[in-house]
């Protein structure tokens, strides 16, 4: 049984699962208007959008999906090169999901790991993605090749979870899965108050040993095959409009310059810092909604 108890959080949305060529993807969709795909980050699920998805659905057909390995989506084996958890594989899932729903062109917004999958979608499927928004990330290749001490301390999990199977999995399980989720969400100086009891319960429910293994495979891919994919595309810049939103109290803001980093990988970039930490859709939902609505509704592609 999937998280049907969250239905009230997505009033008017249909809940379904779609078989792609590589995974079974769990999602909710609702609303009317231009299609907009929302992709979550780690350690979250599509539920992270519950404060803004219903409002976006007043003007867009919103699809909020669980990435493979997360939530109630399936958790395939990663393979010897971890390619089943590469952002390319995750991107292909979501393209197939949107195709199954009848959409060949659409907008995408991704947070954290979902943002990295969205970046790969925009690179691999440029004729399908019309605009893309990235929440609290810089490009993976830029991040890993410009590591600062503050980011390494804040984001040590990138390298811990990328260690060979099954060292990080067993360490996290021994620590306690609910304890792990609470610690992961309680970022420095921000706290837990933004996460509703219903959303937190869902994140805890979905944090299983199978999920932890999938997430570790995702981080293993990020420092290996994803970098190979990124290096092959370093001379390509996204030509579509890009919005970047990041938190003032986020580890991203402490170590990087998000607009400058994205202008290395895209031609048309705009964005702003929000008064939050790493989870803008839950910590400052009104501001996040307003920025996304304005960006995806606008007919102009002029940078600011």
ZIQUIVEN-V213756 format. One record per residue. RES is the residue in three letters. PSI is psi in whole degrees, 0 to 359 (none if undefined). OMEGA is omega in radians with two decimals (NA if undefined). D_CENTER is the distance of its C-alpha to the mean C-alpha in Angstrom with 2 decimals. Layout:
RES | PSI | OMEGA | D_CENTER
RES | PSI | OMEGA | D_CENTER
This chain:
UNK | 131 | 3.12 | 23.69
UNK | 182 | -3.04 | 20.16
UNK | 62 | -3.11 | 19.15
UNK | 343 | 3.13 | 21.54
UNK | 348 | 3.14 | 22.42
UNK | 7 | -3.09 | 19.41
UNK | 319 | -3.11 | 21.00
UNK | 341 | 3.13 | 22.48
UNK | 343 | 3.14 | 19.13
UNK | 61 | -3.09 | 18.51
UNK | 126 | 3.11 | 22.10
UNK | 357 | 3.13 | 23.11
UNK | 144 | 3.00 | 20.06
UNK | 143 | 3.12 | 20.87
UNK | 128 | -3.12 | 19.35
UNK | 172 | 3.02 | 19.47
UNK | 139 | -3.08 | 18.43
UNK | 130 | 3.08 | 18.65
UNK | 120 | 3.01 | 19.93
UNK | 183 | -3.14 | 18.61
UNK | 344 | -3.09 | 20.54
UNK | 348 | -3.06 | 18.52
UNK | 167 | 3.00 | 17.05
UNK | 120 | -3.01 | 17.38
UNK | 125 | 3.10 | 14.36
UNK | 137 | -3.10 | 14.54
UNK | 165 | 2.93 | 13.84
UNK | 146 | 3.10 | 15.50
UNK | 146 | -3.12 | 16.81
UNK | 172 | 3.13 | 19.31
UNK | 190 | 3.12 | 20.98
UNK | 156 | -3.10 | 22.69
UNK | 193 | -3.12 | 22.48
UNK | 139 | -3.11 | 20.27
UNK | 138 | -3.13 | 17.29
UNK | 117 | 3.13 | 13.82
UNK | 129 | 3.12 | 10.74
UNK | 126 | -3.11 | 7.89
UNK | 129 | -3.04 | 4.57
UNK | 174 | 3.08 | 3.61
UNK | 188 | 3.10 | 3.59
UNK | 136 | 0.14 | 7.15
UNK | 45 | -2.95 | 9.70
UNK | 187 | 3.02 | 8.65
UNK | 186 | 3.10 | 8.94
UNK | 343 | -3.14 | 9.10
UNK | 338 | -3.14 | 11.77
UNK | 341 | -3.10 | 9.82
UNK | 6 | -2.95 | 10.70
UNK | 337 | -3.13 | 14.32
UNK | 342 | -3.08 | 15.84
UNK | 339 | -3.10 | 15.03
UNK | 315 | 3.13 | 14.56
UNK | 325 | 3.10 | 18.34
UNK | 319 | 3.09 | 19.30
UNK | 329 | -3.12 | 17.26
UNK | 348 | 3.05 | 18.90
UNK | 339 | -3.11 | 22.22
UNK | 347 | -3.10 | 21.70
UNK | 156 | 2.91 | 19.02
UNK | 105 | -2.99 | 18.52
UNK | 131 | 3.03 | 15.15
UNK | 117 | 3.11 | 13.25
UNK | 112 | -2.99 | 10.66
UNK | 150 | 2.94 | 9.87
UNK | 130 | 3.01 | 9.23
UNK | 154 | 3.02 | 8.07
UNK | 139 | -3.13 | 11.37
UNK | 348 | -3.06 | 12.46
UNK | 158 | 3.06 | 10.71
UNK | 226 | -3.14 | 12.43
UNK | 12 | 2.97 | 15.28
UNK | 160 | -3.11 | 14.19
UNK | 166 | -3.04 | 16.62
UNK | 79 | -3.11 | 16.58
UNK | 166 | 3.06 | 18.60
UNK | 145 | -3.07 | 20.37
UNK | 334 | -3.07 | 18.74
UNK | 163 | -3.07 | 21.97
UNK | 333 | 3.11 | 24.04
UNK | 9 | 3.10 | 21.83
UNK | 15 | -3.02 | 18.50
UNK | 337 | 3.12 | 17.75
UNK | 345 | 3.07 | 16.61
UNK | 20 | 2.99 | 13.39
UNK | 159 | 3.07 | 13.13
UNK | 336 | 3.05 | 10.38
UNK | 317 | 3.11 | 13.38
UNK | 318 | 3.12 | 13.87
UNK | 321 | 3.11 | 10.40
UNK | 316 | -3.14 | 10.90
UNK | 320 | 3.05 | 14.36
UNK | 310 | -3.01 | 13.51
UNK | 326 | 3.04 | 11.78
UNK | 318 | 3.13 | 14.69
UNK | 325 | 3.05 | 17.08
UNK | 311 | -3.12 | 15.73
UNK | 323 | 3.08 | 16.24
UNK | 316 | 3.14 | 19.55
UNK | 330 | 3.11 | 20.63
UNK | 357 | 3.08 | 20.12
UNK | 15 | -3.08 | 22.28
UNK | 125 | 3.09 | 20.00
UNK | 343 | 3.06 | 20.59
UNK | 139 | -3.04 | 19.30
UNK | 169 | 3.03 | 16.48
UNK | 154 | 3.10 | 14.06
UNK | 138 | 2.99 | 10.27
UNK | 127 | 3.14 | 7.93
UNK | 140 | 3.08 | 4.28
UNK | 135 | 2.99 | 3.54
UNK | 235 | -3.12 | 4.28
UNK | 325 | 3.08 | 3.96
UNK | 328 | 3.07 | 1.92
UNK | 324 | 3.12 | 4.31
UNK | 323 | 3.02 | 6.59
UNK | 322 | 3.12 | 6.87
UNK | 322 | 3.09 | 7.56
UNK | 316 | 3.12 | 9.99
UNK | 324 | 3.06 | 11.61
UNK | 314 | -3.09 | 12.01
UNK | 328 | 3.10 | 13.76
UNK | 316 | -3.04 | 15.88
UNK | 336 | -3.07 | 16.88
UNK | 59 | -3.03 | 17.34
UNK | 337 | 3.14 | 18.56
UNK | 353 | 3.14 | 20.87
UNK | 326 | -3.06 | 18.32
UNK | 121 | -3.07 | 15.73
UNK | 322 | 3.07 | 17.70
UNK | 154 | 3.13 | 15.49
UNK | 140 | 3.08 | 11.98
UNK | 137 | 3.13 | 10.42
UNK | 127 | -3.14 | 8.31
UNK | 114 | 2.99 | 7.87
UNK | 48 | 2.98 | 9.50
UNK | 160 | 2.84 | 9.32
UNK | 164 | -3.10 | 12.17
UNK | 143 | -3.06 | 12.53
UNK | 314 | -3.11 | 12.65
UNK | 317 | 3.10 | 16.33
UNK | 315 | -3.11 | 17.29
UNK | 310 | -3.04 | 15.79
UNK | 343 | 3.13 | 17.63
UNK | 6 | 3.11 | 20.74
UNK | 51 | -3.06 | 21.10
UNK | 129 | 3.07 | 20.77
UNK | 160 | -3.08 | 22.59
UNK | 316 | -3.09 | 24.08
UNK | 317 | 3.14 | 22.21
UNK | 319 | -3.14 | 18.77
UNK | 321 | 3.12 | 20.18
UNK | 314 | -3.13 | 21.42
UNK | 324 | -2.97 | 18.35
UNK | 36 | 3.13 | 16.00
UNK | 332 | -3.07 | 18.60
UNK | 336 | 3.08 | 16.35
UNK | 319 | -3.04 | 15.00
UNK | 332 | 3.03 | 18.60
UNK | 310 | -3.08 | 19.68
UNK | 344 | 3.11 | 17.20
UNK | 358 | 3.12 | 18.04
UNK | 157 | -3.06 | 21.68
UNK | 148 | 3.04 | 23.54
UNK | 139 | 0.00 | 23.53
UNK | 34 | -3.09 | 24.30
UNK | 303 | -3.11 | 24.84
UNK | 324 | 3.12 | 21.49
UNK | 311 | -3.09 | 21.13
UNK | 325 | 3.11 | 24.63
UNK | 317 | -3.13 | 24.30
UNK | 317 | 3.13 | 21.36
UNK | 318 | 3.12 | 23.18
UNK | 326 | 3.12 | 26.36
UNK | 327 | -3.12 | 24.83
UNK | 123 | -2.99 | 23.91
UNK | 318 | 3.10 | 20.65
UNK | 319 | 3.09 | 20.88
UNK | 320 | 3.10 | 22.02
UNK | 313 | -3.14 | 19.11
UNK | 313 | -3.11 | 16.54
UNK | 319 | 3.12 | 18.64
UNK | 322 | -3.12 | 19.01
UNK | 321 | -3.10 | 15.33
UNK | 338 | -3.08 | 14.68
UNK | 71 | -3.11 | 17.94
UNK | 154 | -3.06 | 17.06
UNK | 126 | 3.00 | 20.23
UNK | 7 | -3.07 | 22.06
UNK | 313 | 3.08 | 19.73
UNK | 187 | -2.97 | 20.34
UNK | 0 | -2.96 | 19.32
UNK | 337 | -3.11 | 20.95
UNK | 342 | -3.07 | 17.94
UNK | 117 | 3.14 | 16.83
UNK | 155 | 3.10 | 19.15
UNK | 323 | -3.12 | 21.14
UNK | 317 | 3.14 | 19.84
UNK | 316 | 3.13 | 16.13
UNK | 318 | 3.11 | 17.08
UNK | 324 | 3.12 | 19.28
UNK | 318 | 3.11 | 16.60
UNK | 321 | 3.11 | 14.39
UNK | 316 | 3.13 | 17.72
UNK | 321 | -3.04 | 18.80
UNK | 354 | 3.12 | 15.88
UNK | 90 | -3.11 | 16.28
UNK | 167 | 3.04 | 18.89
UNK | 324 | 3.12 | 20.38
UNK | 321 | 3.09 | 18.93
UNK | 316 | -3.14 | 15.34
UNK | 318 | 3.10 | 16.17
UNK | 316 | 3.13 | 17.66
UNK | 318 | 3.13 | 14.71
UNK | 318 | 3.09 | 12.43
UNK | 319 | 3.09 | 15.38
UNK | 323 | 3.10 | 15.62
UNK | 319 | 3.11 | 12.08
UNK | 327 | 3.05 | 13.26
UNK | 319 | 3.10 | 16.60
UNK | 323 | -3.05 | 15.33
UNK | 328 | -3.10 | 13.57
UNK | 10 | -3.13 | 17.04
UNK | 268 | -3.01 | 19.01
UNK | 328 | 3.09 | 18.40
UNK | 321 | 3.11 | 15.31
UNK | 323 | 3.07 | 17.66
UNK | 315 | 3.10 | 20.32
UNK | 316 | -3.11 | 18.30
UNK | 319 | -3.12 | 17.37
UNK | 329 | 3.09 | 21.01
UNK | 341 | -3.08 | 22.27
UNK | 13 | -3.04 | 20.51
UNK | 335 | -3.14 | 21.32
UNK | 358 | 3.13 | 23.98
UNK | 135 | 3.04 | 21.84
UNK | 139 | 3.05 | 20.39
UNK | 134 | 3.14 | 18.23
UNK | 350 | -3.10 | 20.82
UNK | 162 | 3.11 | 18.80
UNK | 138 | -3.10 | 18.14
UNK | 133 | 3.02 | 15.22
UNK | 134 | 3.11 | 14.27
UNK | 123 | 3.06 | 13.01
UNK | 136 | -3.14 | 12.82
UNK | 161 | -3.05 | 13.06
UNK | 138 | 3.11 | 14.91
UNK | 324 | -3.10 | 18.57
UNK | 22 | -3.14 | 18.52
UNK | 155 | 3.02 | 15.37
UNK | 332 | 3.11 | 15.88
UNK | 314 | -3.12 | 14.51
UNK | 331 | -3.13 | 17.40
UNK | 339 | -2.99 | 19.82
UNK | 345 | -3.03 | 19.54
UNK | 168 | 3.01 | 18.41
UNK | 94 | -2.95 | 19.23
UNK | 315 | -3.12 | 16.03
UNK | 313 | -3.14 | 18.05
UNK | 320 | -3.14 | 20.38
UNK | 318 | -3.12 | 17.83
UNK | 333 | 3.10 | 16.16
UNK | 348 | 2.98 | 19.73
UNK | 338 | -3.03 | 20.36
UNK | 359 | -3.11 | 17.99
UNK | 151 | -3.07 | 18.47
UNK | 319 | -2.98 | 21.65
UNK | 91 | -3.03 | 20.78
UNK | 134 | 2.98 | 18.61
UNK | 166 | 3.13 | 18.88
UNK | 183 | -3.12 | 17.22
UNK | 161 | 3.06 | 18.14
UNK | 139 | 3.12 | 17.78
UNK | 156 | -3.09 | 17.44
UNK | 72 | -3.08 | 19.48
UNK | 186 | 3.02 | 16.91
UNK | 226 | -3.03 | 15.12
UNK | 352 | -2.99 | 11.54
UNK | 68 | -3.02 | 10.58
UNK | 325 | -3.09 | 11.93
UNK | 338 | 3.11 | 11.26
UNK | 331 | -3.10 | 13.41
UNK | 324 | 3.07 | 15.58
UNK | 66 | -3.04 | 16.66
UNK | 324 | -3.11 | 15.84
UNK | 314 | -3.13 | 18.91
UNK | 320 | 3.13 | 18.20
UNK | 314 | 3.09 | 14.56
UNK | 313 | -3.09 | 15.95
UNK | 318 | 3.14 | 18.84
UNK | 317 | 3.14 | 17.05
UNK | 317 | 3.14 | 14.80
UNK | 314 | -3.11 | 17.94
UNK | 319 | -3.09 | 20.12
UNK | 311 | -3.07 | 18.01
UNK | 339 | 3.11 | 17.47
UNK | 336 | -3.01 | 21.04
UNK | 142 | 3.09 | 22.75
UNK | 349 | -3.11 | 24.89
UNK | 154 | 3.06 | 25.28
UNK | 15 | 3.13 | 23.39
UNK | 138 | 3.10 | 25.28
UNK | 156 | 3.04 | 23.51
UNK | none | NA | 24.15
